[in-house]
Amino acid sequence: MSEGTEYRTPGPGDDGLVILDGSGPAIPVYGAPRPAVPERLPLTPRFGGCASGAGVGLAAAASAAGFRRLPEWLKVKLPGSGEYAETRALLRRQRLHTVCEEARCPNLGHCWERGTATIMILGELCTRRCGFCAVAPGKPNGYLDWDEPRRVGEAVAAMGLKHTVITSVARDDLKDGGSTIFARVIAEIRQRSETVIEVLIPDFRGHADDLRRVVDAGPDVINHNLETVERLHPVVRPSARYERSLELLRRVSESGQGIKTKSGIMLGLGEHDDEVEQALADLVTHGCRLLTIGQYLRPSPNHLPVVEYVHPDKFRLWGGRAEALGFESVASGPLVRSSFHADELAGTVRRGESSRAV
């Protein structure tokens, strides 16, 4: 065992864990030994540049504008109709988190009324502090819920979906980046459902073995978001790397498993048109075939400011440009998010067709 690494095997006495298969595998955990109890961190400003000085001017340039009234095209109705209540109740019964809630997605009502939701695994605390994301930062301290894959599998079967999206927080405290849980979740869903499985994964710090573990589990779509242009990466995603994300997509594309590759970017952070063009070209070159383009919305005053509310007409232009560059399917609009109508984007259902298999 290397210095500074703890191998923790969860057992029946671990706080909050229910072990149905005896125990989970020994997962290497970074840092000194400590109780596997998640620790939430206080919400502090997530902008102002990084150590290299990149992005320092981004917040200053937009701060003068302050908070502005949302344009009409970004206003959404409150949730509550359709299958919203049923979806919410099912997720609560299975004690599952959704990125819809944790990331404060504006489409939560729309998607839950369709009976769909993006399930978020590996807890609710993220080890990274991206400048755009509303998911709570914290120290999971190696905490793992080995019963979670079963509950996800049962929830997906109960929802009767033709297309399922699974995502996670970043788990940089684990040496496998959470890839073992991802693989188990995919296996549990496969045992119970014929749904198309899409996983939205972190970069696993560039570790090829962790990515291979997810690829070998056999999802139908692997999504990894580039999020923004290369210049803004250090401040928008300070713990990520532009080239690392592109390399992940290339590895999936060249895996020979027939897995569809998907990514997404946000507009409104101060990017220039030529930079967006370059990001789209880079994605295509690295094998990405499905794309989402959406508007960045500031979750709180502690997050990066919105530099521009991009008009829907410009989103349509970028959607057309992306298709011309070679993307097979593109969703581009102010309210588009990573898993918004993911079933339609991947070709699982036709536009307007129900996502429910039953």
Order of alpha helices (4+ residues) and beta strands (2+ residues): beta-beta-beta-alpha-alpha-beta-alpha-alpha-beta-beta-alpha-beta-alpha-beta-alpha-beta-alpha-alpha-beta-alpha-beta-alpha-beta-alpha
